[in-house]
Amino acid sequence: MARERLLILGGGFGGLDVVREVGRSRAAREHWDTVLVDKENFFQFNPLLPAVAVGAVETRHIVYPLRQMARHHHVRFLKNKARRIDLERREVLLHNDLVERFDVLVVAVGSVTEYYGIPGAVEHTRPFKTIVDAMMLRARVVELFEMAEQARTPEQRRRLLTFTIVGGGVTGVEVAAELMDMAGETLLPRYPSLQREDLAVTVIEADTRLVNTARPEHSEYVRRFLERRGVRVRLGSAVARVEPKRIHFADGGSLEAFSIVWTAGVGPPELVRALPLAHADDGRVRVDGRLRALDSQGRALDHLYVIGDSAAVERDGGRYQPRLAQTAVATGGYVGRALVAAAEGREIEPFGFKETGYIISLGQHSSVVDLFGIPLSGRLAWLLWAAAYLVKMVGFRKQLEVGLDHLTHLVFDHDSSQIMNRRQVLSDEELNLSLKGVEGDGGSAAAPGGAASAPASRRAQATPRAR
């Protein structure tokens, strides 16, 4: 009897757990001819991206080769990207005009950076979604310190070292904390001509508190902690548009920033939005209690599962499950078990999920944690943060490498080596600005040109990448 074709799009947290469950079952391996497709040939551990961005964790320590994982679980792997899904013909069109058919499809393509239609946000900010984004940010920070050390005027020094993070969620807070940790504690002492007042790190949040999904007391703790470290927090500030080196707010004010990092939110990729299915307001596909996609009439499709950031999974109160790694893991594990059950001729109970809590890293070996309703903060919380992520890493080797990184960072400072070419992290206009100095009014106005005239390699970095 021919095996049925199971096609999994996406090798992130959700897709990985589907593969694991199917691969562990002999009955499932004999029933399903499983193919995993991802545009990268590695799985990246997203929660540690901020640590990678400042060199606290080595880049390759948070990635795991998907081809190796697929081989261990008796799954075929294709490094490719889905362009279109034909539900009627049960085919997926990939790049290079390749076509993969399926009997059952699991969509686990994650999310992309969401700019909410704000003018200039794509062109003049830097996303923080992939390991390449993290590497580029770290290289840029070190390069700007090198430039500031040689700046001709105090105004130019201060301008080069202005970093603004748009979005005060978990990612934005962690990037700001790690950036201040690296810049303020490691880099500044190594550059004799630079002073603490030359460095400015700002977090902008449209809501009235940081990390609005956390306990109010934790949101306040995070704000106070960041401000004590020297991070400027600007709450209730909705961004209206972004120009080169300047952010304009809905209330009419503006803020100059040489480097703008966008962490304000994520949304489903166009591949998911284009599916002729029932969608939530934010573009995610609505699913039933077994994570099967609902068509436009609200009927569940037995051959189509949607999980992770692409799925609108209802929970109590009419809301949807948050787009978190733990949600992707839970939905991926459930669908994997459902596919095993189908291979064995049985069904499992509908999907049920209860959040275990949240963890927010604040640098300087401090965190805030809500674990099964128990709130913690400080160094003990950081130890729990480090231990929790070690457990969730894929493979013993990666667990060992990241564990050693944490131990090393307890003793030594960040590595400040800059191995990328300067033109890889700065536009031509930014390079000219660093060489010529600030002209005219001493640098109070926005820089001419900026990222709008950046070379093609720079513009490509501004394009959100699906994961």
Secondary structure, DSSP 8 states (H G I E B T S, - for coil): ---EEEEEE--SHHHHHHHHHHHH-HHHHHHEEEEEEESSSEEE-GGGHHHHHTTSS-GGGGEEEHHHHHHHTT-EEEE--EEEEETTTTEEEEGGG-EEE-SEEEE----EE--TT-TTHHHHSEE--SHHHHHHHHHHHHHHHHHHHT-SSHHHHHHHTEEEEE--SHHHHHHHHHHHIIIIIIIGGG-TT--GGG-EEEEEESSSSSSTTS-HHHHHHHHHHHHHHT-EEEES--EEEEETTEEEETTS-EEE-SEEEE-S-EE--HHHHTSSB-B-TTS-EEB-TTSEEEBTTS-EEEEEEE-GGGEE-B-GGG-B----HHHHHHHHHHHHHHHHHHHTT-----------EEEEE-STT-EEEEETTEEEEEHHHHHHHHHHHHHHSSSHHHHHHHHHHHHHHHHS-------S-HHHHS-HHHHHHHHH---TTTS-S--SSGGGG--HHHHHHHS----
